[in-house]
């Protein structure tokens, strides 16, 4: 199946050609003032009309963010220019330098690319059941999607189009596929469900020959892995389970080698801090994000190296920036938090989070009315050590994901997430403000994935639609 945006004939045009078009249309400044950062609400599909959450102004305090190193690091990476310096470092001067033989730096490329944030959706696929997962491979050449019909759909995306390579029948799936992961070596896809085992299938060759990776005995009762991720060498798979534990499966040993009793309730998400695969992050329904170091771990009496506390309800997803220092958590308290692992929370902060979670009297899976104290909180919890809190999306029904935007094209300037109202929300990491609010789905958007090297974004929704968002000059 091939779907292309009819208004964007050159979805991956060169930067130079893009700049030429900008000049022809009246220049950078005029274009930028009229469209960039406008939160373009153009739609090609109807969307939900539930009331938008109110954002408390006092929670957009950027003091800690601006004082933290991530602010300066991100500004350098994305080519951020202070307003007073715009005239001295204009795009025109960048073009003149290029004509003199000076190539654009990576940060300059990001600065240009960030003007063209995705704003227009086309359908990659329409399934007859809820879509739970949609993610690009590390090189962006493949896309895998999963839905409640228990099928994996694999697409080749090398030429900017979506050509379905194969449909894979899954095994050991109950209710739905809940997570998928590409192995870093590009050979396998792992997926999880309500089952005592993960499943591993080859990308190439006969994908019906799948390996079952048992994590726990079959008589342990109802068991589920909500989130999984490969180690950087593809040897191990880290999983987050409903029994409050983290599991590591070693593919060479063909067995589960580590079990960490880490949380008082479901562990909903796990991540590796960096490519060493030694530092682990976990987030659960207890509202806490925990940091683990495998090198000092005593499995008999596991103890985290630190706790990140500040959410008022359970955590649905954890995403690492990949640098071993910063991470994101998405939560049922209707917020995303940015954390610096150099600033762990105190016992008091941890206790306050536990109390706040225990006092919640709603179930995000079924209740559409979000408690007022969550979407209009007056203050942060005492002891909250997060660097910044981002509000404006809705977390209901399912474990909605959030991510840092790619470093190659955006300098990791943005945070993007799905939404229970059928939206995709893009926040500016540097300000906390929403820069794009993308409408195109009729139901909850559970998963989102930004292409590592192109300005395009995939959304997987419970309306059964897999959407691809790209920039269009003339969105309908």
DRENVEX-934715 format. One record per residue: x, y, z of N, C-alpha, C, O in turn. Coordinates in steps of 0.1 Angstrom, whole numbers, plus 2048, in hexadecimal, padded with zeros to 3 digits. Example, Ala and Ser with C-alpha at 12.3 -4.5 7.8 and 13.67 -1.06 7.14 Angstrom:
BEGIN
8847C784E87B7D384E8847DF84E88E7DF855;8807EA8478897F584788180084F88680B850;
REM end
This chain:
BEGIN
8087F480080080080080980C80081280D808;8068167F780E8227F680582E7F87FB8307F1;80983780180184380480B84F80481584E80B;8078597FC8108657FC8078717FE7FB8717FA;80D87B80480688880680588F7F880F8927F2;7F98917F37F78977E67FC8A57E57FE8AA7DA;7FD8AC7F08018BA7F08108BC7F28158C77F1;8178B17F48258B17F682C8A87EC82F89D7EF;8308AE7E18358A57D68448A27D98498987D4;84A8A97E18588A67E485A8A67F385F8AF7FA;85689B7FA85689A80886489A80E86589E81A;86E89780787B89680C88589F80489089B801;8808AB7FF8888B47F78958B87FF8958B880B;89F8BC7F88AB8C17FF8A98CE8068A08D5803;8B28D08108B08DC8188B28E980F8AB8F2810;8BB8E88058BD8F47FC8B18F67F48AD9027F3;8AA8EC7EF89E8EE7E78938F47F088B8FC7EC;8938EF7FC8898F580688B90380888190B808;89790780A89A91580C89791E800892929801;8999187F48969207E88879227E788392D7E3;87F9187EB8719197EA86C9247F586392B7F2;87392480086F92E80A87193C805869945806;87D93E7FE88094B7F987694F7EE87195B7EE;8729467E58689487DB85B94C7E08539547DA;8589477EC84A94A7F284A9567FB840959801;85595D7FB85596A80285E96B80E85E974816;86796181087196281A86E95B82786295782A;87895882E87895083B86F95784586695184B;87196484786A96B85285B96B85085496885A;85796E84484896F842842961843837960849;84995783E84394983F84394584E83993F852;84E94885584F94386384494A86B83F943874;84295786983895E87182A95986F821959878;82795486381A95085F81694286380B93F864;82093986481D92B86682492487181F91C878;83192787383991F87C83492288B83092D88F;83391689282F9178A082091B8A281C91E8AD;81891A89880A91E89980191389E7F59168A0;8069078A07FE8FD8A57F38F989A7E88F989D;7F88F888E7EF8F68837E58EB8857E88DF889;7D88EE8847CD8E58877C78DF87B7BC8DA87B;7CD8E086F7C88DB8637C58CC8647CD8C586A;7BA8C785E7B78B985F7B38B38527AF8BA849;7B68A68517B189F8457A789584A7A188D842;7A489485779A88B85D79389386879989D86E;78888F86C78189587878889088478F886884;78689888F78D89589B7848968A777989B8A6;7898928B27808928BE77F8A18C37878A98C0;7748A38CA7718B18CE7708B38DD7698BC8E2;7778AA8E57768AB8F377D8B88F77868BD8F0;7798BD90377F8CA90778E8C990A7938BE90E;7958D49067A48D39087A78D69167A08DE91D;7B28D091B7B68D39297BC8E192A7C28E7921;7B98E79367BF8F49397CD8F293F7CF8EA947;7D68FB93A7E38FA93F7E69059497E5911946;7E99019557EC90B95F7F991295C80390C95B;7F892095C80392895880F92696181B92695D;80C92496E81792397881F91697782991597C;81990D96F82090096D8299019618308F795D;82990C95983290E94E83E91695284591C94A;84291595F84E91C96485A91595E85C909960;86291C95686D91794F87A919956885916951;87A91D96288692196A89091596A89B916967;88B90A96F8948FE9708998F99628A48F5961;8908FA9588948F694B89F8FF9458A98FA940;89D90C9478A79159418B49149498BF917943;8B49109558C090F95D8C790195B8D390095E;8C08F89558C58EB9538CD8EA9468CA8F193C;8D78E29458E08E093A8D98DC92D8DD8DF922;8CD8D592F8C68D09238C18DC91A8C08DB90E;8BF8E79208BA8F39198C58F890F8C28FA903;8D18FA9148DC8FE90B8E08F39018E38F68F5;8E08E79058E48DC8FC8DA8DB8F18DE8D98E5;8CD8DC8F48C38DB8EA8C38E78E08C28E58D4;8C68F38E68C78FF8DD8D28FD8D38D19018C7;8DD8F88D88E98F68CE8E58EC8C48E88EE8B8;8DF8E18C88DC8D68BE8D28DA8B48D38D68A8;8C88E28B88BD8E58AE8C08F28A78B78F789F;8CB8F98A98CE9068A28C59118A78C291A8A0;8C19118B48B891B8B98BF9298B98CB92A8BC;8B89338B58BD9408B48B59498BD8A89498BC;8BB9508C68B495A8CE8AE9658C68B49698BC;8A29698C989B9738C18A397F8BD8A29848B2;8AB9848C68B39908C38BE98D8B98C49978B4;8C19808B78CC97D8AE8C79798A08CF976897;8BA97889E8B49738928B997B8858BD97587B;8BA9888868BE99087A8CC98D8768D098D86B;8D598A8808E398887D8E697A8788F1977873;8DC97187A8DE9638768D295E86E8CC954871;8CF9668648C396385C8C69578528D1953850;8BB95284D8BC9478438C394C8378CA944830;8C19598338C795E8278D795D8298DE95981F;8DC9618358EA9608378EF9518368FA94E832;8E694883B8EA93A83A8EB93582C8F492E828;8E293A8238E39378158EF93C80F8F6936807;8F39498128FF94F80D90B947811914946809;90C94381D91793B82191892E81A923929816;90C92881790C91B80F91291E8019199157FC;90E9297FB91392C7EE92292E7EE92892C7E3;9279327F99369337FA93D9267FD9499267FE;93591C7FD93B90E7FF93A90980E9408FF811;93491181793390D82592690582791B90B826;9278F982A91B8F082B9148F483891A8F9842;9078F08388FF8F28449048E984F9088DE84D;9058EE85B9088E68678FC8DE86A8F18E0866;8FD8D38738F28CB8778E78D487E8DB8D287C;8EC8DD8878E28E588E8DB8EF8848CF8F1886;8E18F387A8DA8FC8708D08F48688C58F9865;8D38E88658CA8DF85F8BD8DD8678B28DD863;8C08DB8748B58D987E8AC8E687F8A08E587F;8B38F187F8AC8FE8808A28FF874897904875;8A78FC86889E8FD85C8938F285D8888F585A;8978E686088D8DB8608828DE86A8778D9868;8858E487587B8E78808718F187C8678F3883;8738F787086990086B85E8F88648528FC863;8628EC8608588E38588538D88618558CC85D;84E8DA86C8498D087483D8C986E8358D0867;83A8BC87082F8B586A8228BC86D8208C0879;8198BE86380C8C48658018BE85D7F68C385E;8048B48557FA8AF84C7FA89F84D80589A84B;7EF89984E7EF88A84F7E98848437DF88883D;7EF87983F7EA8708357E986283C7F185F845;7E085A8377DF84C83D7E98428377EA84182A;7F083C83F7F883183B7F082483A7F181C831;7E78238447DF8178447D281984C7D2822855;7C88128497BC8128517B98038557B57FB84D;7BA8008627B77F38677A97F286C7A27FC86F;7A47E686E7967E38737967E288278C7DE888;7A17E58887A27E48977AB7EF89C7B27F6894;7AC7F18A97B47FB8AF7C37F98AC7C87EE8AD;7CA8048A77D88048A57DF8078B37DC8128B8;7E87FF8B77EF8018C47FD8068C280280D8CA;8048028B88128058B68158098A880F80589E;81E8128A782481689A83181D89C8328278A3;83C81789784981C89985381988E85280F887;85C82388C86682288287281A888874819894;87981387F88680D88389081888588E824881;89C81588B8A681E88E8AB8268828AF832883;8AB81F8768B082686A8A582C8628A7832858;89982B86788D83086088982985388082E84C;88F81E85088C81784388080E84487A80983A;87B80B85187080285386680885D86A810866;85A80485B84F8088658487FC8698447F4860;8467FA87683D7EF87A8317F48818327FE889;8267EE87F8197F28868137E688C8157DB887;80B7E88968047DC89C7F67E18A17F57EC8A5;7ED7D889F7DF7DC8A37D97D08AA7DF7C68AC;7CC7D28AE7C57C98B67C17BC8AF7BB7B38B5;7C37BC8A27C07B089A7CC7A689B7CB79C894;7D67A98A37E17A08A67EA79E89A7F0794898;7EB7A88917F37A88857FE7B38867FC7BE88B;80A7B08828157B98808157BD8718157B4868;8167CA86E8177CE8608257D585F8287DE866;82D7D085583A7D585383B7DD8468377D783C;8407E98468407F183A84F7F58378577F8841;8527F682B85F7FB82685D80A82385480E81C;86581382986382182886F828822871835823;87882181B88582681688383280C88B83B80D;87983180487783C7FA86D8467FE86884E7F5;86984780A86085180F85184D80D848854811;84F84180884283B80784182F81184B82B817;83582A81283281F81B82E81381382281280F;83880A8118357FE8098347F281383E7EF819;8297EC8148277E181D82F7D581982D7CF80E;8397D18218417C681E83A7B882283B7AF81A;8347B882D82D7AC8318247AF83D8257B8844;81B7A683F8127A584A81579985281678E84D;81879A85F81D78F86781278B87180D793879;80E77E87180577987B80D777888818770888;80877C89380F77B89F80B76F8A78017688A4;81376C8B18107608BA8107648C881676E8CC;80975C8D180975F8DF80376D8E28087738EC;7F97718DB7F477E8DD7E677D8E37DD7758DE;7E47848EE7D77858F47D27948F57DA79C8FA;7C77968F17C07A48F17C67AD8E67BF7B28DD;7D37AF8E67DA7B88DC7E97B78DD7EE7B38E8;7F07BA8D37FE7BD8D37FF7CA8DA7F97D48D7;8087CB8E48097D78ED8167DF8EA8167EB8EC;8207D88E582C7E08E28347D88D78347CC8D7;83C7DF8D08457D98C68537E08C78547EB8CC;85D7D98C286B7DF8C28737D98B78737CD8B5;87A7E18AF8847DD8A68917DA8AD8957E18B6;8977CF8A98A57CD8AF8AF7D68A88AD7D989C;8B87DC8AF8C27E58A98C97E089D8CE7E7895;8CB7D289C8D27CD8918C97CC8858CE7C787A;8BD7D08868B47D087A8AF7C38768AA7C286A;8B07B887E8AC7AB87989F7A687F89879D879;89A7AB88A88F7A68918857B08968887BC898;8797AC89886F7B489F86A7AB8AB8677A08AA;86A7B28B78647AB8C38577B28C68557BE8C4;84E7AA8CB8417B08CF83C7A98DC84079E8DF;8337B08E382E7AB8F081F7AC8F08197B48E9;8197A58FA80B7A48FC80879F90A81179E912;7FB79B90C7F87949197FC7869177F477E912;80878391A80E77591981A77492182077E925;81E76892582A76692D83676792584176692B;83576991884176990F840775906836779901;84C77A90384E7838F784F77B8EB85176F8EB;84D7828DF84F77A8D38597828CA85978E8CA;86177A8C386B7808BA86977A8AC86976E8AA;8687838A286677E89587078588B87379188D;87577E88187F78487887878E86F86D78C86A;87F79886B87A7A286287B79D85487179E84C;88579685188779084388678184488977B84E;88277B83988076D83987276983E86977183C;87175D84386475884786075D85586675885F;85876785685476D86384A76586B847769876;84575A86583C75186C84474987683F74387F;85174887485A74087D85E74A888868752886;85774A89385A75389E85F74C8AB85B7408AD;8667538B286C74E8BF8657538CB86375F8CC;86174A8D485A74E8E08647508EB86C7478EE;86475C8F186E75F8FC86775F90986176990D;86775491086075391D86675B92887275992B;85E76392F86376B93A85F765947867767951;85475F94884F75A95584774D95384274B948;84674495D83F73895B83073A95782A74495C;82B73195081D73394B813733956808738955;81672D96280D72C96D80D738976807738981;81474297281574E97A80875797A807761981;7FF7539717F375B9707F47659657FD76495C;7EA76F9647EA7789597F67819597F9788963;7FD78194E80A78894D80B79094080678C936;81279B9418127A493681F7AC9368247B1940;8257AE92A8307B892882A7C49218267C2915;82A7CF9288247DB92282D7E39198297EA90F;83A7E191B8447E99148517E09138557D991C;8587E19078647DA90586E7E28FD86A7EB8F5;87B7DF8FF8857E68F78917DD8F68957D6900;8987DD8EB8A57D68E98B17DD8EF8B17EA8F0;8BB7D68F48C77DC8F78CE7E08EA8CA7DC8DF;8D97E88EB8DF7EE8DF8E67E38D78E77E58CB;8EA7D88DC8F07CD8D58E67C38D08EA7B98CA;8D97C58D28CE7BC8CE8CE7AF8D68C57A68D3;8D67AD8DF8D77A08E68CC79F8F18C67948F2;8C97AA8F88BF7A99038B27B18FF8B27BA8F8;8A77AD90689B7B49058967B79138957AF91C;8947C491688F7C99238807CB92287B7D1918;8797C692C86A7C692C8647CC93986A7CA943;8597D29388527D89438457CF94583D7CE93C;8437CA9518387C095382E7C595D8307CE965;8227BE95C8177C29658187BD9738107C097C;8237B59768257B098482E7B998C8337B5996;8317C598683A7CE98D8487CC98B8517D2992;84C7C398185A7C097F85F7C49728577C6968;86C7C69718737C796487A7BA96187F7B396A;8797B695487F7A995088A7AC9458887B593D;8947A594589E7A593A8A07979358A378E93C;89D79692889F7899218AC7899198AE792911;8B477F91B8C177E9148BF7749088BC76890A;8C07798FC8BD7718F08C87668EE8C575C8E8;8D47698F38DF75F8F18DE7548FB8E17488F8;8D97579078D774D9118C97469108C773C916;8C174C9088B37479068AB7469138A473C915;8AD75091B8A57509288A475E92E8AC76792A;89B76093689A76C93E8A576C9498A6763951;8AD7769498B97769518B878095D8BF77E967;8AF78A95C8AE79396789F796969898798960;89B79697688E79A97A88F7A49868957A1990;88A7B098488B7BA98E87E7BE9938757C398B;87B7BC9A086E7C09A68707CF9A98767D39B3;86A7D79A086E7E59A08637EF9A58657F99AA;8567EB9A384B7F49A68407ED9AD83F7E19AD;8387F59B482D7F09BC8217EC9B38187E59B8;8217F09A78167ED99E81B7EA9908277E898F;8137EA9868177E79788237F09748237FC977;82D7EA96E8377F19678337F39598317EA951;83080095582A80294883580593D832804931;84180994184B80D93685980B93C85B80E948;86280893387080793687880D92A87380D91F;88481192E88D81692389C81492889E814934;8A581391E8B38149228B78239218B382A918;8C082792A8C483492B8CD83891F8CC84491A;8D582F91A8DE83290F8E38259098DE81A90C;8ED8269008F181A8F98F98109018FC8058FC;8FD81390D90480A9158FA7FF91A8FF7F491E;8ED80291A8E37F991F8E57F492D8E07EA931;8EC7FC9358EE7F99438E580094D8E17FB957;8E180C9498D78149518C981294C8C7814940;8C080F9548B280C9518A98179578AB81B962;89E81A94F89482395588781A95588481294C;87F81C95F87281696086781F96586A82796E;85B81E96085082796584481E96784181595F;83C82197283181897482581F97A82482B97B;81B81797D80E81C98280F822990806829995;81B82099681D8279A38218359A282383C9AC;82283A99582584899383484B993838857992;83C84199684B84499885383F98B84F835985;85D84698886784297E87383E98687884698E;87983298488482E98B89082C98188E828976;89C82E9868A882C97F8B08219858B3821991;8B581897D8BC80C9818C980B97A8CB80E96F;8D38069828E080397C8E37F497D8E57EF988;8E47EE9728E67DF9728F37DB9788F57D097D;8FD7E497890A7E197C90B7DF98C9147D9991;9017E59929017E59A18F57DE9A68F27DE9B2;8ED7D899D8E07D29A18E27C59A88E97BC9A4;8DB7C49B48DA7B79BB8CB7B29B88C27B79BE;8CA7A89B08BD7A39AC8B579E9B78A879F9B7;8BB7999C18B47939CD8AE79F9D58A379D9DB;8B57AA9D68AF7B69DC8B27C29D48BA7CA9D7;8AA7C39C98AC7CE9BF8AA7DB9C589F7DE9CC;8B27E59C28B17F29C78B57FC9BC8BF7FB9B7;8AB8059B98AE80F9AF8B98199B48BB81A9C0;8C081F9AA8CA8299AE8C38369B08C983F9B6;8B78389AC8B08449AE8A28449A989E83B9A1;89984D9AF88B84E9AB88885C9A788D8669AC;88085D99C87B86A99786C86B99A864863995;8698749A385B8759A88568839A585D88D9A6;8498849A38428919A083588F99982D898999;83388399282688198C81B87E99781F87A9A2;80F88199480487F99D7FB8739997F28709A0;7FF86C98F7F885F98B80285798380E85A982;7FE84B97F80784197980E84696D80984F965;81A84196A82284495E81E83A95381E82E955;81C83F94781883793C82483493382482A92C;82E83C93283983A92984684192E84584C934;85183B92B85E84192E866842921867838919;86C84D91E87584E91288285491688285F91C;88D84E91289A85391589F85C90989C85A8FE;8A686790D8AC86F9038B88688FC8BD86D8F2;8BD85D9028C88568FD8D585A9018E08558FC;8D686490A8E386990F8E686591D8F086A923;8DE85C9238E08589318DD86293B8E1861947;8D786D9378D58789418C687D9428C187F94D;8C087E9368B28849368A88799318AB871929;89C87B93689187293288487993488388393B;87A87392D86C87892E86386D934866861933;85987293C84E86994084186E93C83E87A93F;83886693782A86A93482286493F825859944;81786B94381086794F80186894E7FC871946;7FA8609557EB8629567E786E95E7DB87295E;7F18759647ED88296A7ED88D95F7EC899962;7ED8899527EB8929477F789B9457F68A7940;80389694780F89E94581B89594081B889943;82489C93A83189693783B89E93F83B8AA940;84589694584F89D94D85D89994785F88E942;8658A49478738A294387C8A194F87A8A9958;88589794F88D89495B89C8959588A089294D;8A38989628B28989628B688E96C8B3890978;8BC8829698BF8789738CA87C97D8CC874986;8CF88897B8D988D9858D18939918D789699B;8C48949908BC89A99A8B189099F8A589199A;8B48869A78AA87D9AC8A18849B68A588E9BC;89687D9B988C8829C288F87D9D08968739D2;88B8859DA88D8819E88828779EC8798749E5;8848719F887A8689FD86C86F9FF8628699FD;86D87CA03861884A048598859F784D8849F6;8618889EC85B8899DF85587C9DB84A87C9D5;85C8719DD8578649DA84A8619E184185C9DB;84A8649EE83E8629F683286A9F18278669F1;8358779ED82A87F9E882487A9DB81887B9D9;82C8749D382786E9C781F8629CA8148619C4;82385A9D381B84E9D780E8529DC80484C9D9;80E85C9E58018619EA7F88679E07EC8649E0;7FD86E9D67F58749CC7EF8699C37E386A9BF;7F785F9C07F28549B77E784D9BF7DD8499B9;7E984A9CC7E08429D47D284A9D57C88449D7;7D38579D47C785F9D67BE8619C97B48679CA;7C485C9BE7BC85D9B27B08539B27B18489B6;7A48589AE7988509AF79284F9A178584D9A0;79A84F99779484D98979D8439827A8840986;79783D97879E83397079F83996279583A95A;7AC83C95E7AE8429517A983A9457A783F93A;7A882D9477A482493C79582693879182492D;78D82A94277E82A94077883894176F83B93B;77E84094A77884D94D77D858943789859941;77485E93C77786993377887693A77E880935;77387794677488494E78088395678187C960;78A88C95379688C95A7958959667908A0966;79989097279889897E79F8A697D7AA8A7977;7988B098279C8BE9807AA8C09867B28C7980;7AD8B99917BA8BB9977C68B698F7D18BA991;7C38AE9847CD8A997C7D08B39707DB8B696D;7C58B79697C88C095D7C98CE9617CC8D6958;7C58D296D7C78E09717CD8E197F7C88E7988;7D98DA9817DF8DB98E7E48E99917E98F0988;7E48EC99E7E98FA9A27F88FA9A47FE9049A2;7FD8EF9A980B8EE9AC8118E19A88098D79A6;81E8E09A88248D39A68258CC9B48248D39BE;8268BF9B48288B89C18358BC9C883F8BF9C1;8348BD9D58408C09DD84A8B59DA8478A99DC;8568B99D78618AF9D48628AB9C686A8A29C3;85A8B19BD85B8AE9AF8688B39A986B8BF9AA;8718AA9A487E8AE9A087F8AF99088A8B098B;8748AE98A8748AF97B8798BC9768788C797D;87F8BC96A8858C996587A8D195F87A8DE960;8708CB9598658D29528598C995185A8BD950;84D8CF9528408C89508398CD9448388D9942;8348C493B82D8C892F81F8C393081C8B7932;8158CC92D8078C992E8008CE9228038D891C;7F58C791E7ED8CB9137E78BF90B7DE8C1903;7ED8B390E7E78A79087DF89F9127DF8A291E;7D889590D7CF88E9167D487F9167D787990C;7D58799227D986C9247CE86492A7CB864936;7C685D9217BB8549257BB84791D7C1847912;7B583D9227B283191B7BD82791A7BB81B91C;7C982C9177D48229157E28299187E283591B;7EC8219177FA82691B80082E90F807829907;7FC83B90F80084390480F847905814849910;8168478FA8258498F98298578F782185F8F1;83585B8FB83B8688F78498668F484F85C8F9;84F86F8ED85D86D8E986487B8E785D8858E5;87187B8E88798868E28798858D387987A8CE;8798918CD87A8918BE88988D8BA89288E8C2;88B8898AE8988848A98A388F8AA8A089B8A8;8AF88A8AD8BA8948AE8BF8988A08C38A489E;8BE88F8968C38928888BC89E8818C28A687A;8AF89E8838A78A887C8A18B388589E8BE87F;8A08B289289B8BC89A8A48C08A68A18CA8AD;8AF8B98A88B88BC8B38B18B98C08B58BE8CB;8A78B08C08A08AC8CB8998B88D28988B88DF;8948C18CB88E8CD8D08808CA8D587B8D28DE;8798C08D086B8BE8D38688B18DA8708A88DB;85D8B28E18578A68E884A8A48E18428AD8E0;8478978DC83B8958D68348898DC83A8808E1;8278898DB81F87F8E281187C8DB80C8858D4;80C8718DE7FE86E8DA7F58758E47F987B8ED;7E88738E27DE8798EA7D18728E97CD86C8DF;7CA8728F57BD86B8F57B28718EE7A786B8EC;7B487D8E87AA8848E07AD8838D17A788A8C9;7B687A8CD7B88778BF7C28818B97C38828AD;7CA8888C27D38928BD7E288C8BE7E48838C5;7EB8938B77F98928B97FE89F8BE7FB8A98B7;8048A08C98098AC8CF8188AD8CE81F8A48D2;81D8B98C982B8BB8C982E8C78D28298D28D0;8368C58DC83A8D08E68488D58E28518CD8DD;84B8E18E58588E78E485F8E48F285A8E98FC;8698DB8F18708D88FE8758E49058758E5911;8798EE8FE87F8FA90387590490A87A90C912;86990390785F90C90C85390691384D90C91C;8508F99108458F39168388F590E82E8F0912;8398FD90482D9008FC82A8F68F18348F08EC;81E8F58ED81A8EC8E281D8F48D58188FF8D3;8258EE8CC8288F48BF8208EE8B481E8F58A9;81B8E28B68138DC8AC8088D38B380C8CB8BC;7FC8D58AF7F18CD8B47EA8C78A87E28CE8A1;7ED8BA8A67E98B48997DC8AC89B7DC8A38A3;7D28AF8937C58A88937C48A08877C78A587C;7C08948897BE88B87D7B887E8807B4876877;7B687B88D7B186E8917A48708987A187A89E;79C86589878F86689F78F85F8AD78585E8B3;79A85A8B179B8538BE7AA8558C37B285B8BC;7AC84F8CE7B98508D67C584D8CD7C58438C6;7CF8558CD7DC8528C77E584C8D17E98548DB;7E88408D07F08398DA7FF83A8D880783C8E2;8038398CB8118388C98158428BE80D8458B5;8218488BF8268518B583584E8B383C84A8BC;83A8518A784884E8A484C85889984685988E;85785F89C85C86989386886388B87185C891;86786487E87285E87688086487A88187087C;88A85C87B89786188089E86B8778A687287C;89B86B86A8A287386189987C85889E884850;88C87B85988388385187988A85A875885865;87389585686989C85E85B89585B85389B855;85A88986084D88385F84B87A86B854875872;83E87986F83A87387C82F86A87982586D872;83085E88082585487F81D85488B822856897;81085388A8068528957FE8458937F9842888;7FC83E89E7F483289F7E88348A87EA8378B4;7DC8338A37D08378AA7C682B8AC7C68228A4;7BE82C8B67B48238B97A88248AF79F81C8AF;7A982E8A679F82E89B7A382488F79D824885;7AF81D8917B48148887BC81A87D7C1813874;7BF82787E7C782E8737D582F8787D8833883;7DE82C86E7EC83086F7EE83C8677ED83B85B;7F284786D7F385386680285786480A85486D;80585E85981286385781187285680A87784D;81887985E81788885F82488E85882F88A85C;82289684E82D89E84882A8AC84781E8B0849;8338B48448308C284182A8C483482F8BE82A;8208CC83381A8D08268188DF8268148E5830;81C8E681B81A8F481A80C8F881980890381C;8038EF8147F58F18127ED8E68187E58DF811;7ED8E58267E58DA82C7D78DD82A7D28E982B;7CF8D38287C18D58267B98D58337AD8D6833;
REM end
